Amino acid sequence: MPRGKYVNHKGRNRNFTNPEELEAQRKKDEEEKKWRKTREGDSDDDDEDEDNEEEGEDDSDESESEDEKAKGAQSVIQIQNPNRVAKKAHRKVDDVGADEEAQLTRREKEELEKQRAAAAYQKRHAEGKTAQAKADLARLAIIKQHRAEAAARREAEKREKDAKTKGGDS
């Protein structure tokens, strides 16, 4: 016997229900539902109800769903709970693609806007319309000019050197 008020279940053997017992319980519940349904129905239609139940289970499913919808005071009082999460209806794939822009969060919208702005800036930068692109092009022009001047200077020095070597040999 365990000491104290509460029983600790750790270390005990686990008990599982047999599948046969589960099946027997399910059949018993179905028979009870049928019995209740026949008690609720008219006594004149007892023979027809039994035939309908044997032919198809669709009728019983419909009546069960109606019973589940209206239980207790819910059938009388319509409750509007703003905190209740409604089940999402099934939508077509085409509708999902169209509503994706509306379903974005604020952060996702800001991220998309940032990406679009960056792409637009890159495009203008490539065209040379931004201030940074203009400054880069000006620097490149200066560098090209210096390189051209340096190349011209080297060429001139080379010519002078060739002229001195040819002039000194003769």
N, C-alpha and C positions, 0 to 999 in steps of 0.2 A: 504494500500500500504506500502511495506517495504521501509525503508529509505536506502539510500546508493546505491552503484553501483551493489552489488551482492545480490542475493536472497537467503535467508536461507530456506532450505527445512525442517528443523526440526519442528515437531509439525503439519505438514500438513497431510491431508488425503492421503492415498496411492491409486493409480489407478492401477487396474489389468486388463489385456486383457481377454476378454471372450474366452472360449475354442472354441465357434462357429466361432469367428473372426479368431482365429489361424488356424482352419481347413480350412476356406474359403481361407485364404492367402496361405496355403500350396497347395491347389488344383489349385489356380491361378498360382502359381509358376510352378507346374508340367505341366499344359497346355502350359505355355509359353516355357518351355524346349522342349516339344513335337513339338510346332510350329517352334521353331528355328531349331530343328533337321530335320524336314521335309523340311525346306527352304534350309538347307545345302545339303541335299541328292539330288539325281537325280530326275527329275520330272517324269521319266518313272517308277521308283520304288515306287511311292507314295502309291499305293494300297498294295504292299508287305510290306512296312514299317509299315503301320497301323496294318496289320495282325500280324506282328512280335511283335509289342509293346503290343498288346492285349494278345498274348499267353504267353509271359514271360518278366519279368523285367530284366533278366540277361544281355540282349544285351544293354539296356540303361545304366546299371551300368558300363559295360565295357567301353562304349564310354565316360561316365562322368569321369571315372578314367584316361583315356587317355588325356582328356581335362585338367584335373587338373595337370597332370604331366608336360605338356608343355604349359606354359602360357607366353606370351610376349617374351622377349629376351632369356628366359631360354631354349627354343627349339633350338635357334641358338648358344648360348654361354653356354658351359659347365663350371659351376662354381665349384671350389674346395675350400671350406671354411674349414680351419683346426679347427675352433672354433665350427663348427656345430656339434651337438650331433646326431649321427645316431641312428635310432631306433634299439633296440636289437631284433635280430631274435629269434624265438622260438626254444628252444633246447630240446632234449630228456633228461629224468631224468638220464640216464646212462652217458651222456656227462657232465652233471653238476657235478656229483661226481668225475669224472676224472680230471676236470679242477680246482677243489677247491684249490689244492696246489699251482697252478700258480696264482690264484687270491688273495692270501693273501697279506696284506700290510706288510711293513717292520716291524712295531711293532708287528704284529701278528706272523710273522716269528721268530722274536727275542724271543717272549714269548714261542713259541713252542720249540725252541732250548734250552731255559732255562729249560723248563719242562723235556725235554729229558736228558739234562745233569744232572739234579737233580735225575732223576730215575736211571741213570747209576751210579751215585755216591752212591746212597742208596744200589744198588745191590752189588757194590764192597765193601762197608762198611759192609754189612751183611756177605760177604765172608771173611772179615778181611784183605783185601788187601790195605786199605788206611792207611795213617800215623795216623790219628785220631783213627781208629779202633785198630791199633797195640798198641797205647798208652793206650786205654781203656782196652784192653786185659791184658796188663802188670799190670795196676792198679788192675784189678780183680784178677790176680794171686797173687799179693802182699797181697791183702785183704784176699784171701782164705788162704794164708800161715799164716797170723796173726791170723785168726779165728781158724785154726787148732792148732796152738801153744797155743792159749788161751784155747781151749777145752782140749788139753792135760794137760795143767797146772791145770785146774779145776779138771780134772779126778785124777791127781796125788794128789792134795790137799784133795780130797774126800777120796781117799784110805788111806792117812795118818790119816785123821780124824777117819775113820772107824777102822784103826789099833790101834789108841790111845784109842778109846772107848772100843774096845775088849780087849786090853791089860790092861787097867785100871780096868775093871770089874773082871778079873780073879785073 
